[in-house]
Amino acid sequence: MPLGVKSSLAGSLLAAFGAAACCVGPLLLVMTGIGGAWAASLRSLEPLQPAFAAITLGCLGWAFYRLYLQHEACAPGEACAAPQVRRNQRVLLWIVAIMAVAMLAFPLYAPIFY
């Protein structure tokens, strides 16, 4: 079963959260009033950041390929035959891509918050 658009978008967003967990996680916990030494343990995810970034970009690339480059044949009456469905999926792709890139770039602008 090939990886669909929805699952690749969800995978890219989850991987972006994983890539940003070392930097965004402690900041969010401190901002909400939750602190402690265990919050600093999220820094242990920092060595995994390149792998999470690669997974994020791979899933976004796959979703882009499925939505823009691969034209699937749809029978009349199916959901994929409606142009509104494809347009909504493309809008969601760009929303997820912007969120994922913002999370991946967080280490670059994190000093503003610390």
Kinemage of the C-alpha trace (Angstrom):
@kinemage 1
@onewidth
@group {chain A} dominant
@subgroup {mainchain}
@vectorlist {calphas} color= white
{ca met a 1} P 0.000 0.000 0.000
{ca pro a 2} L 1.650 3.250 -1.095
{ca leu a 3} L 2.100 6.116 1.274
{ca gly a 4} L -0.780 8.541 0.764
{ca val a 5} L -0.888 12.301 0.925
{ca lys a 6} L -2.533 12.443 4.361
{ca ser a 7} L -0.078 10.073 5.976
{ca ser a 8} L 2.941 11.805 4.437
{ca leu a 9} L 1.712 15.197 5.689
{ca ala a 10} L 1.102 13.789 9.162
{ca gly a 11} L 4.511 12.112 9.125
{ca ser a 12} L 6.267 15.296 8.098
{ca leu a 13} L 4.559 17.303 10.826
{ca leu a 14} L 5.383 14.698 13.493
{ca ala a 15} L 8.991 14.503 12.340
{ca ala a 16} L 9.240 18.306 12.442
{ca phe a 17} L 7.969 18.226 16.030
{ca gly a 18} L 10.653 15.638 16.776
{ca ala a 19} L 13.335 17.792 15.172
{ca ala a 20} L 12.270 20.838 17.165
{ca ala a 21} L 11.676 19.010 20.468
{ca cys a 22} L 15.173 19.726 21.729
{ca cys a 23} L 14.700 23.477 21.388
{ca val a 24} L 10.988 24.245 21.381
{ca gly a 25} L 9.992 21.733 24.056
{ca pro a 26} L 11.849 23.274 26.998
{ca leu a 27} L 10.814 26.785 25.926
{ca leu a 28} L 7.126 25.811 25.786
{ca leu a 29} L 7.329 24.067 29.142
{ca val a 30} L 8.931 27.089 30.807
{ca met a 31} L 6.401 29.445 29.213
{ca thr a 32} L 3.519 27.386 30.600
{ca gly a 33} L 5.061 27.321 34.078
{ca ile a 34} L 6.140 23.707 33.937
{ca gly a 35} L 9.787 23.335 34.735
{ca gly a 36} L 12.237 20.973 36.239
{ca ala a 37} L 15.395 19.132 35.498
{ca trp a 38} L 13.542 16.629 33.319
{ca ala a 39} L 12.716 19.415 30.843
{ca ala a 40} L 16.423 19.736 30.176
{ca ser a 41} L 16.502 16.056 29.210
{ca leu a 42} L 14.758 17.018 25.975
{ca arg a 43} L 18.177 18.278 24.875
{ca ser a 44} L 19.151 14.629 24.532
{ca leu a 45} L 17.103 14.565 21.321
{ca glu a 46} L 19.474 17.056 19.691
{ca pro a 47} L 21.689 14.393 18.009
{ca leu a 48} L 18.575 13.022 16.294
{ca gln a 49} L 17.658 16.400 14.792
{ca pro a 50} L 19.267 15.730 11.354
{ca ala a 51} L 17.408 12.422 11.041
{ca phe a 52} L 14.099 14.060 11.952
{ca ala a 53} L 14.793 16.859 9.469
{ca ala a 54} L 15.526 14.344 6.706
{ca ile a 55} L 12.294 12.469 7.453
{ca thr a 56} L 10.363 15.744 7.441
{ca leu a 57} L 11.750 16.845 4.095
{ca gly a 58} L 11.284 13.378 2.615
{ca cys a 59} L 7.624 13.217 3.632
{ca leu a 60} L 6.981 16.739 2.345
{ca gly a 61} L 8.695 15.848 -0.926
{ca trp a 62} L 6.590 12.716 -1.283
{ca ala a 63} L 3.366 14.662 -0.624
{ca phe a 64} L 4.432 17.295 -3.178
{ca tyr a 65} L 5.132 14.558 -5.726
{ca arg a 66} L 1.752 12.921 -5.105
{ca leu a 67} L -0.167 16.206 -5.344
{ca tyr a 68} L 1.607 17.988 -8.188
{ca leu a 69} L 3.557 15.518 -10.317
{ca gln a 70} L 1.698 12.217 -10.157
{ca his a 71} L -1.679 12.306 -11.834
{ca glu a 72} L -3.816 9.496 -10.498
{ca ala a 73} L -6.715 8.153 -12.475
{ca cys a 74} L -10.019 8.578 -10.671
{ca ala a 75} L -13.339 7.104 -11.621
{ca pro a 76} L -16.227 9.565 -11.839
{ca gly a 77} L -17.969 9.908 -8.512
{ca glu a 78} L -14.908 9.180 -6.375
{ca ala a 79} L -13.642 11.804 -3.935
{ca cys a 80} L -10.340 12.203 -5.778
{ca ala a 81} L -12.217 13.173 -8.960
{ca ala a 82} L -13.513 16.379 -7.354
{ca pro a 83} L -11.154 19.315 -8.015
{ca gln a 84} L -12.078 20.834 -4.631
{ca val a 85} L -10.553 17.856 -2.816
{ca arg a 86} L -7.239 18.189 -4.657
{ca arg a 87} L -7.187 21.956 -4.021
{ca asn a 88} L -7.835 21.444 -0.297
{ca gln a 89} L -5.022 18.900 -0.132
{ca arg a 90} L -2.634 21.334 -1.828
{ca val a 91} L -3.580 24.128 0.593
{ca leu a 92} L -3.007 21.750 3.512
{ca leu a 93} L 0.370 20.760 2.039
{ca trp a 94} L 1.548 24.376 2.019
{ca ile a 95} L 0.240 25.040 5.538
{ca val a 96} L 2.051 21.967 6.871
{ca ala a 97} L 5.200 22.863 4.899
{ca ile a 98} L 5.304 26.372 6.389
{ca met a 99} L 4.796 25.007 9.907
{ca ala a 100} L 7.436 22.311 9.410
{ca val a 101} L 10.027 24.724 8.022
{ca ala a 102} L 9.371 27.125 10.898
{ca met a 103} L 9.968 24.308 13.386
{ca leu a 104} L 13.071 23.064 11.574
{ca ala a 105} L 14.526 26.567 11.541
{ca phe a 106} L 13.779 27.202 15.221
{ca pro a 107} L 17.396 26.659 16.353
{ca leu a 108} L 18.359 29.598 14.140
{ca tyr a 109} L 16.010 32.058 15.818
{ca ala a 110} L 15.821 30.446 19.280
{ca pro a 111} L 18.273 32.949 20.852
{ca ile a 112} L 15.570 35.610 20.495
{ca phe a 113} L 13.475 33.766 23.080
{ca tyr a 114} L 16.231 32.768 25.502
